[in-house]
Amino acid sequence: MLEDGEVPLARLLPGRPGRQEVPPRIVLYRRPLEFRAMDREDLADLVHDVIIEQVANLLGVDPDELA
């Protein structure tokens, strides 16, 4: 789900603990998501699925546990 062929749909930046703490971030790539979706409802579903997948990856759990 994270990639459509060779084009990534999202990226997880895990963050850095410590003195200069940087929180984890999920970056969604708008154009590849829009290109892959058929309509606005499909886009909303796709964004939801990609976010669930990324959060599950961050937490180290199966995406089905979050959905």
ZAVEXKE-13026 format. One record per atom (N, C-alpha, C, O): residue in three letters; atom name; x, y, z. Coordinates in Angstrom, 1 decimal, m for minus. Atoms other than C-alpha are relative to their C-alpha. Layout:
// residues N
pt code = ALA	site = CA	X = X	Y = Y	Z = Z;
...
//
This chain:
// residues 67
pt code = MET	site = N	X = 0.8	Y = m1.2	Z = 0.0;
pt code = MET	site = CA	X = 0.0	Y = 0.0	Z = 0.0;
pt code = MET	site = C	X = 0.9	Y = 1.3	Z = 0.0;
pt code = MET	site = O	X = 0.5	Y = 2.3	Z = m0.5;
pt code = LEU	site = N	X = m0.8	Y = m1.2	Z = m0.1;
pt code = LEU	site = CA	X = 2.8	Y = 2.4	Z = 0.7;
pt code = LEU	site = C	X = 0.6	Y = 0.5	Z = m1.3;
pt code = LEU	site = O	X = 1.0	Y = 1.6	Z = m1.5;
pt code = GLU	site = N	X = m0.5	Y = m0.4	Z = 1.3;
pt code = GLU	site = CA	X = 4.0	Y = 2.4	Z = m2.9;
pt code = GLU	site = C	X = m0.9	Y = m0.4	Z = m1.1;
pt code = GLU	site = O	X = m1.6	Y = m1.5	Z = m1.0;
pt code = ASP	site = N	X = 0.8	Y = 0.3	Z = 1.2;
pt code = ASP	site = CA	X = 2.2	Y = 2.5	Z = m6.2;
pt code = ASP	site = C	X = 1.0	Y = m0.2	Z = m1.1;
pt code = ASP	site = O	X = 1.4	Y = 0.8	Z = m1.8;
pt code = GLY	site = N	X = m1.1	Y = 0.3	Z = 0.9;
pt code = GLY	site = CA	X = 4.8	Y = 0.8	Z = m8.4;
pt code = GLY	site = C	X = 1.3	Y = 0.5	Z = 0.7;
pt code = GLY	site = O	X = 1.6	Y = 0.0	Z = 1.7;
pt code = GLU	site = N	X = m1.3	Y = m0.5	Z = m0.6;
pt code = GLU	site = CA	X = 8.0	Y = 2.8	Z = m7.7;
pt code = GLU	site = C	X = m0.3	Y = 1.3	Z = 0.7;
pt code = GLU	site = O	X = 0.7	Y = 1.9	Z = 1.3;
pt code = VAL	site = N	X = 0.3	Y = m1.3	Z = m0.6;
pt code = VAL	site = CA	X = 6.2	Y = 5.9	Z = m6.4;
pt code = VAL	site = C	X = m0.5	Y = m0.1	Z = 1.4;
pt code = VAL	site = O	X = m1.6	Y = m0.8	Z = 1.6;
pt code = PRO	site = N	X = 0.5	Y = 0.2	Z = m1.4;
pt code = PRO	site = CA	X = 5.9	Y = 6.1	Z = m2.6;
pt code = PRO	site = C	X = m1.2	Y = 0.9	Z = 0.3;
pt code = PRO	site = O	X = m1.3	Y = 2.0	Z = m0.3;
pt code = LEU	site = N	X = 1.2	Y = m0.8	Z = m0.4;
pt code = LEU	site = CA	X = 2.6	Y = 7.3	Z = m1.1;
pt code = LEU	site = C	X = 0.2	Y = 0.7	Z = 1.3;
pt code = LEU	site = O	X = m0.5	Y = 1.7	Z = 1.5;
pt code = ALA	site = N	X = m0.2	Y = m0.6	Z = m1.3;
pt code = ALA	site = CA	X = 3.9	Y = 8.1	Z = 2.3;
pt code = ALA	site = C	X = 1.4	Y = m0.4	Z = 0.5;
pt code = ALA	site = O	X = 2.1	Y = m1.3	Z = m0.1;
pt code = ARG	site = N	X = m1.4	Y = 0.3	Z = m0.7;
pt code = ARG	site = CA	X = 7.1	Y = 8.1	Z = 4.5;
pt code = ARG	site = C	X = m0.2	Y = 0.2	Z = 1.5;
pt code = ARG	site = O	X = m0.8	Y = 1.2	Z = 1.9;
pt code = LEU	site = N	X = m0.1	Y = m0.1	Z = m1.5;
pt code = LEU	site = CA	X = 7.6	Y = 7.5	Z = 8.2;
pt code = LEU	site = C	X = 1.3	Y = 0.5	Z = 0.4;
pt code = LEU	site = O	X = 2.3	Y = m0.1	Z = 0.1;
pt code = LEU	site = N	X = m1.3	Y = m0.6	Z = m0.6;
pt code = LEU	site = CA	X = 10.2	Y = 9.7	Z = 9.9;
pt code = LEU	site = C	X = m0.1	Y = m0.3	Z = 1.5;
pt code = LEU	site = O	X = m0.9	Y = 0.3	Z = 2.2;
pt code = PRO	site = N	X = 0.2	Y = 0.5	Z = m1.4;
pt code = PRO	site = CA	X = 10.6	Y = 7.9	Z = 13.3;
pt code = PRO	site = C	X = 0.3	Y = 1.0	Z = 1.1;
pt code = PRO	site = O	X = m0.1	Y = 0.8	Z = 2.2;
pt code = GLY	site = N	X = m0.3	Y = m0.9	Z = m1.1;
pt code = GLY	site = CA	X = 12.0	Y = 10.9	Z = 15.2;
pt code = GLY	site = C	X = 1.3	Y = m0.3	Z = 0.6;
pt code = GLY	site = O	X = 1.9	Y = m1.3	Z = 0.4;
pt code = ARG	site = N	X = m1.2	Y = 0.2	Z = m0.8;
pt code = ARG	site = CA	X = 14.9	Y = 11.3	Z = 17.5;
pt code = ARG	site = C	X = m0.2	Y = 0.4	Z = 1.4;
pt code = ARG	site = O	X = m0.6	Y = 1.5	Z = 1.7;
pt code = PRO	site = N	X = 0.0	Y = m0.3	Z = m1.4;
pt code = PRO	site = CA	X = 14.9	Y = 11.0	Z = 21.2;
pt code = PRO	site = C	X = 1.3	Y = 0.7	Z = 0.5;
pt code = PRO	site = O	X = 2.2	Y = 0.7	Z = m0.3;
pt code = GLY	site = N	X = m1.3	Y = m0.6	Z = m0.5;
pt code = GLY	site = CA	X = 17.4	Y = 12.9	Z = 23.3;
pt code = GLY	site = C	X = m0.2	Y = 1.5	Z = 0.2;
pt code = GLY	site = O	X = m1.3	Y = 2.1	Z = 0.4;
pt code = ARG	site = N	X = 0.0	Y = m1.4	Z = m0.3;
pt code = ARG	site = CA	X = 18.4	Y = 16.5	Z = 23.9;
pt code = ARG	site = C	X = m0.7	Y = 0.8	Z = m1.1;
pt code = ARG	site = O	X = m1.5	Y = 1.7	Z = m0.7;
pt code = GLN	site = N	X = 0.7	Y = m0.8	Z = 1.1;
pt code = GLN	site = CA	X = 17.2	Y = 17.8	Z = 20.5;
pt code = GLN	site = C	X = m1.1	Y = m0.9	Z = m0.5;
pt code = GLN	site = O	X = m1.1	Y = m1.3	Z = m1.7;
pt code = GLU	site = N	X = 1.0	Y = 1.0	Z = 0.3;
pt code = GLU	site = CA	X = 14.1	Y = 15.6	Z = 20.5;
pt code = GLU	site = C	X = m0.8	Y = 0.5	Z = m1.2;
pt code = GLU	site = O	X = m1.2	Y = 1.7	Z = m1.3;
pt code = VAL	site = N	X = 0.8	Y = m0.2	Z = 1.2;
pt code = VAL	site = CA	X = 12.2	Y = 15.4	Z = 17.2;
pt code = VAL	site = C	X = m1.1	Y = m1.1	Z = 0.0;
pt code = VAL	site = O	X = m0.8	Y = m2.3	Z = 0.0;
pt code = PRO	site = N	X = 1.1	Y = 1.0	Z = m0.1;
pt code = PRO	site = CA	X = 8.8	Y = 13.7	Z = 17.3;
pt code = PRO	site = C	X = m0.1	Y = m0.7	Z = m1.3;
pt code = PRO	site = O	X = 0.3	Y = m0.2	Z = m2.4;
pt code = PRO	site = N	X = 0.2	Y = 0.8	Z = 1.2;
pt code = PRO	site = CA	X = 7.9	Y = 11.0	Z = 14.8;
pt code = PRO	site = C	X = m1.0	Y = 0.8	Z = m0.9;
pt code = PRO	site = O	X = m1.9	Y = 1.5	Z = m0.5;
pt code = ARG	site = N	X = 0.9	Y = m0.6	Z = 0.9;
pt code = ARG	site = CA	X = 6.2	Y = 12.3	Z = 11.6;
pt code = ARG	site = C	X = m0.3	Y = m0.9	Z = m1.1;
pt code = ARG	site = O	X = 0.5	Y = m1.8	Z = m1.5;
pt code = ILE	site = N	X = 0.5	Y = 0.7	Z = 1.2;
pt code = ILE	site = CA	X = 4.2	Y = 10.8	Z = 8.8;
pt code = ILE	site = C	X = m0.1	Y = 1.0	Z = m1.1;
pt code = ILE	site = O	X = m0.9	Y = 2.0	Z = m1.0;
pt code = VAL	site = N	X = 0.0	Y = m0.9	Z = 1.2;
pt code = VAL	site = CA	X = 4.7	Y = 12.5	Z = 5.4;
pt code = VAL	site = C	X = m0.9	Y = m0.7	Z = m1.1;
pt code = VAL	site = O	X = m0.5	Y = m1.8	Z = m1.5;
pt code = LEU	site = N	X = 0.8	Y = 0.5	Z = 1.1;
pt code = LEU	site = CA	X = 1.9	Y = 11.9	Z = 2.8;
pt code = LEU	site = C	X = 0.4	Y = 0.7	Z = m1.2;
pt code = LEU	site = O	X = 0.5	Y = 2.0	Z = m1.2;
pt code = TYR	site = N	X = m0.3	Y = m0.6	Z = 1.3;
pt code = TYR	site = CA	X = 2.7	Y = 12.5	Z = m0.8;
pt code = TYR	site = C	X = m1.3	Y = 0.2	Z = m0.8;
pt code = TYR	site = O	X = m1.9	Y = m0.7	Z = m1.3;
pt code = ARG	site = N	X = 1.3	Y = m0.3	Z = 0.5;
pt code = ARG	site = CA	X = m0.3	Y = 14.3	Z = m2.1;
pt code = ARG	site = C	X = m0.2	Y = m0.4	Z = m1.5;
pt code = ARG	site = O	X = m1.2	Y = m1.0	Z = m1.8;
pt code = ARG	site = N	X = 0.3	Y = 0.3	Z = 1.4;
pt code = ARG	site = CA	X = 0.1	Y = 14.0	Z = m5.9;
pt code = ARG	site = C	X = m0.1	Y = m1.5	Z = m0.3;
pt code = ARG	site = O	X = m1.0	Y = m1.9	Z = m1.0;
pt code = PRO	site = N	X = 0.2	Y = 1.5	Z = 0.2;
pt code = PRO	site = CA	X = 0.7	Y = 10.2	Z = m5.9;
pt code = PRO	site = C	X = m1.3	Y = m0.5	Z = 0.5;
pt code = PRO	site = O	X = m1.9	Y = m1.4	Z = m0.1;
pt code = LEU	site = N	X = 1.3	Y = 0.4	Z = m0.6;
pt code = LEU	site = CA	X = m2.3	Y = 9.8	Z = m3.6;
pt code = LEU	site = C	X = m1.2	Y = 0.4	Z = m0.9;
pt code = LEU	site = O	X = m2.1	Y = m0.3	Z = m1.2;
pt code = GLU	site = N	X = 1.1	Y = m0.5	Z = 0.9;
pt code = GLU	site = CA	X = m4.5	Y = 12.0	Z = m5.8;
pt code = GLU	site = C	X = 0.0	Y = m0.7	Z = m1.3;
pt code = GLU	site = O	X = m1.1	Y = m1.0	Z = m1.8;
pt code = PHE	site = N	X = m0.1	Y = 0.7	Z = 1.3;
pt code = PHE	site = CA	X = m3.3	Y = 10.3	Z = m9.0;
pt code = PHE	site = C	X = m0.6	Y = m1.4	Z = 0.1;
pt code = PHE	site = O	X = m1.3	Y = m1.9	Z = m0.8;
pt code = ARG	site = N	X = 0.4	Y = 1.4	Z = m0.2;
pt code = ARG	site = CA	X = m4.1	Y = 6.8	Z = m7.6;
pt code = ARG	site = C	X = m1.5	Y = 0.0	Z = 0.3;
pt code = ARG	site = O	X = m2.2	Y = m1.0	Z = 0.0;
pt code = ALA	site = N	X = 1.4	Y = 0.0	Z = m0.4;
pt code = ALA	site = CA	X = m7.6	Y = 7.8	Z = m6.2;
pt code = ALA	site = C	X = m0.9	Y = 0.2	Z = m1.2;
pt code = ALA	site = O	X = m0.6	Y = 1.0	Z = m2.1;
pt code = MET	site = N	X = 1.0	Y = m0.2	Z = 1.1;
pt code = MET	site = CA	X = m10.7	Y = 7.6	Z = m8.5;
pt code = MET	site = C	X = m0.8	Y = 1.3	Z = 0.2;
pt code = MET	site = O	X = m1.2	Y = 2.0	Z = m0.7;
pt code = ASP	site = N	X = 0.9	Y = m1.2	Z = m0.3;
pt code = ASP	site = CA	X = m12.7	Y = 10.3	Z = m6.7;
pt code = ASP	site = C	X = 0.4	Y = 0.4	Z = 1.5;
pt code = ASP	site = O	X = 1.2	Y = m0.2	Z = 2.1;
pt code = ARG	site = N	X = m0.3	Y = m0.6	Z = m1.3;
pt code = ARG	site = CA	X = m12.7	Y = 12.3	Z = m3.4;
pt code = ARG	site = C	X = m0.3	Y = m1.1	Z = 1.1;
pt code = ARG	site = O	X = 0.5	Y = m1.1	Z = 2.1;
pt code = GLU	site = N	X = 0.3	Y = 1.0	Z = m1.0;
pt code = GLU	site = CA	X = m14.3	Y = 9.4	Z = m1.4;
pt code = GLU	site = C	X = 1.1	Y = m1.0	Z = 0.0;
pt code = GLU	site = O	X = 1.6	Y = m1.5	Z = 1.0;
pt code = ASP	site = N	X = m1.1	Y = 1.0	Z = 0.1;
pt code = ASP	site = CA	X = m11.7	Y = 7.0	Z = m2.7;
pt code = ASP	site = C	X = 1.3	Y = 0.6	Z = 0.5;
pt code = ASP	site = O	X = 2.1	Y = m0.2	Z = 1.2;
pt code = LEU	site = N	X = m1.2	Y = m0.6	Z = m0.6;
pt code = LEU	site = CA	X = m8.9	Y = 9.5	Z = m1.8;
pt code = LEU	site = C	X = m0.1	Y = 0.0	Z = 1.5;
pt code = LEU	site = O	X = 0.9	Y = m0.3	Z = 2.1;
pt code = ALA	site = N	X = 0.2	Y = 0.0	Z = m1.4;
pt code = ALA	site = CA	X = m10.3	Y = 9.8	Z = 1.7;
pt code = ALA	site = C	X = 0.3	Y = m1.4	Z = 0.6;
pt code = ALA	site = O	X = 1.0	Y = m1.6	Z = 1.6;
pt code = ASP	site = N	X = m0.3	Y = 1.4	Z = m0.5;
pt code = ASP	site = CA	X = m10.2	Y = 6.0	Z = 2.1;
pt code = ASP	site = C	X = 1.4	Y = m0.4	Z = m0.2;
pt code = ASP	site = O	X = 2.0	Y = m1.0	Z = 0.7;
pt code = LEU	site = N	X = m1.4	Y = 0.3	Z = 0.2;
pt code = LEU	site = CA	X = m6.8	Y = 5.7	Z = 0.6;
pt code = LEU	site = C	X = 0.9	Y = 0.7	Z = 1.0;
pt code = LEU	site = O	X = 1.9	Y = 0.1	Z = 1.6;
pt code = VAL	site = N	X = m0.7	Y = m0.7	Z = m1.0;
pt code = VAL	site = CA	X = m5.4	Y = 8.4	Z = 2.9;
pt code = VAL	site = C	X = m0.1	Y = m0.7	Z = 1.4;
pt code = VAL	site = O	X = 0.9	Y = m0.8	Z = 2.1;
pt code = HIS	site = N	X = 0.3	Y = 0.7	Z = m1.3;
pt code = HIS	site = CA	X = m7.0	Y = 6.6	Z = 5.9;
pt code = HIS	site = C	X = 0.8	Y = m1.2	Z = 0.1;
pt code = HIS	site = O	X = 1.5	Y = m1.5	Z = 1.1;
pt code = ASP	site = N	X = m0.7	Y = 1.3	Z = 0.0;
pt code = ASP	site = CA	X = m5.5	Y = 3.3	Z = 4.9;
pt code = ASP	site = C	X = 1.6	Y = 0.2	Z = 0.1;
pt code = ASP	site = O	X = 2.2	Y = m0.5	Z = 0.8;
pt code = VAL	site = N	X = m1.4	Y = m0.3	Z = m0.1;
pt code = VAL	site = CA	X = m2.0	Y = 4.8	Z = 4.4;
pt code = VAL	site = C	X = 0.4	Y = 0.5	Z = 1.4;
pt code = VAL	site = O	X = 1.5	Y = 0.1	Z = 1.9;
pt code = ILE	site = N	X = m0.3	Y = m0.5	Z = m1.3;
pt code = ILE	site = CA	X = m2.1	Y = 6.6	Z = 7.7;
pt code = ILE	site = C	X = 0.0	Y = m1.2	Z = 1.0;
pt code = ILE	site = O	X = 0.9	Y = m1.3	Z = 1.9;
pt code = ILE	site = N	X = 0.1	Y = 1.2	Z = m0.9;
pt code = ILE	site = CA	X = m3.2	Y = 3.4	Z = 9.5;
pt code = ILE	site = C	X = 1.2	Y = m0.9	Z = m0.1;
pt code = ILE	site = O	X = 1.8	Y = m1.3	Z = 0.9;
pt code = GLU	site = N	X = m1.2	Y = 0.8	Z = 0.2;
pt code = GLU	site = CA	X = m0.4	Y = 1.5	Z = 7.9;
pt code = GLU	site = C	X = 1.3	Y = 0.6	Z = 0.6;
pt code = GLU	site = O	X = 2.1	Y = m0.1	Z = 1.1;
pt code = GLN	site = N	X = m1.2	Y = m0.7	Z = m0.6;
pt code = GLN	site = CA	X = 2.2	Y = 4.1	Z = 8.9;
pt code = GLN	site = C	X = 0.0	Y = 0.0	Z = 1.5;
pt code = GLN	site = O	X = 1.1	Y = m0.2	Z = 2.1;
pt code = VAL	site = N	X = 0.1	Y = 0.0	Z = m1.5;
pt code = VAL	site = CA	X = 1.0	Y = 4.4	Z = 12.5;
pt code = VAL	site = C	X = 0.3	Y = m1.4	Z = 0.5;
pt code = VAL	site = O	X = 1.0	Y = m1.6	Z = 1.5;
pt code = ALA	site = N	X = m0.3	Y = 1.4	Z = m0.4;
pt code = ALA	site = CA	X = 1.0	Y = 0.6	Z = 12.8;
pt code = ALA	site = C	X = 1.5	Y = m0.3	Z = m0.1;
pt code = ALA	site = O	X = 2.1	Y = m1.0	Z = 0.7;
pt code = ASN	site = N	X = m1.5	Y = 0.2	Z = 0.2;
pt code = ASN	site = CA	X = 4.6	Y = 0.5	Z = 11.4;
pt code = ASN	site = C	X = 0.7	Y = 0.7	Z = 1.2;
pt code = ASN	site = O	X = 1.7	Y = 0.2	Z = 1.7;
pt code = LEU	site = N	X = m0.7	Y = m0.8	Z = m1.1;
pt code = LEU	site = CA	X = 5.6	Y = 3.2	Z = 14.0;
pt code = LEU	site = C	X = m0.2	Y = m0.7	Z = 1.3;
pt code = LEU	site = O	X = 0.8	Y = m0.8	Z = 2.1;
pt code = LEU	site = N	X = 0.3	Y = 0.7	Z = m1.2;
pt code = LEU	site = CA	X = 4.0	Y = 1.2	Z = 16.8;
pt code = LEU	site = C	X = 0.4	Y = m1.4	Z = 0.1;
pt code = LEU	site = O	X = 0.5	Y = m2.0	Z = 1.1;
pt code = GLY	site = N	X = m0.4	Y = 1.4	Z = 0.1;
pt code = GLY	site = CA	X = 5.2	Y = m2.2	Z = 15.6;
pt code = GLY	site = C	X = m1.1	Y = m0.9	Z = 0.2;
pt code = GLY	site = O	X = m1.0	Y = m2.0	Z = 0.8;
pt code = VAL	site = N	X = 1.2	Y = 0.8	Z = m0.1;
pt code = VAL	site = CA	X = 1.7	Y = m3.6	Z = 15.4;
pt code = VAL	site = C	X = m0.5	Y = m0.3	Z = m1.4;
pt code = VAL	site = O	X = m0.1	Y = 0.4	Z = m2.4;
pt code = ASP	site = N	X = 0.7	Y = 0.3	Z = 1.3;
pt code = ASP	site = CA	X = m0.4	Y = m5.2	Z = 12.6;
pt code = ASP	site = C	X = m1.0	Y = 1.1	Z = m0.3;
pt code = ASP	site = O	X = m1.7	Y = 1.5	Z = 0.6;
pt code = PRO	site = N	X = 0.9	Y = m1.0	Z = 0.4;
pt code = PRO	site = CA	X = m2.4	Y = m2.6	Z = 10.7;
pt code = PRO	site = C	X = m1.5	Y = m0.3	Z = 0.4;
pt code = PRO	site = O	X = m2.3	Y = 0.5	Z = 0.7;
pt code = ASP	site = N	X = 1.4	Y = 0.5	Z = m0.3;
pt code = ASP	site = CA	X = m5.6	Y = m4.7	Z = 11.3;
pt code = ASP	site = C	X = m0.3	Y = 0.3	Z = 1.5;
pt code = ASP	site = O	X = m1.5	Y = 0.4	Z = 1.8;
pt code = GLU	site = N	X = 0.3	Y = m0.3	Z = m1.5;
pt code = GLU	site = CA	X = m5.2	Y = m4.1	Z = 15.1;
pt code = GLU	site = C	X = m0.5	Y = 1.5	Z = 0.2;
pt code = GLU	site = O	X = m1.2	Y = 1.8	Z = 1.1;
pt code = LEU	site = N	X = 0.3	Y = m1.4	Z = m0.1;
pt code = LEU	site = CA	X = m5.6	Y = m0.3	Z = 14.5;
pt code = LEU	site = C	X = m1.3	Y = 0.3	Z = m0.7;
pt code = LEU	site = O	X = m2.1	Y = 1.2	Z = m0.2;
pt code = ALA	site = N	X = 1.2	Y = m0.3	Z = 0.8;
pt code = ALA	site = CA	X = m8.4	Y = m0.4	Z = 11.9;
pt code = ALA	site = C	X = m1.2	Y = m0.6	Z = 0.7;
pt code = ALA	site = O	X = m2.3	Y = m0.4	Z = 0.1;
//
